[in-house]
Amino acid sequence: MLGGRKKEGGLPRIPRSVDPRRARALPVPAEAQADARMFMLGGDTLRAVKVIVDATGYDLRQARDIVYALVYDIEVPRGS
């Protein structure tokens, strides 16, 4: 389930298959990070994942780790 339900406070719950800490080793362009974070905060997880996949070429698992890291303020390295 990519969408996940929102918990109190408006942030989406992290699915069990996602580990945002893995995103600390995956560089992502700054613009893609900003766009994906915006979509995640708006509740559009699928679009956020697509932004990351299109910008980086990472697989879906890596992209999901990244979008949840971004919304939970886990440091994701900036790449080009």
Secondary structure, DSSP 8 states (H G I E B T S, - for coil): --S--B-TTS-B---TT--GGGGGG--EEHHHHHHHHHHHHTT-HHHHHHHHHHHH---HHHHHHHHHHHHTT----EE-
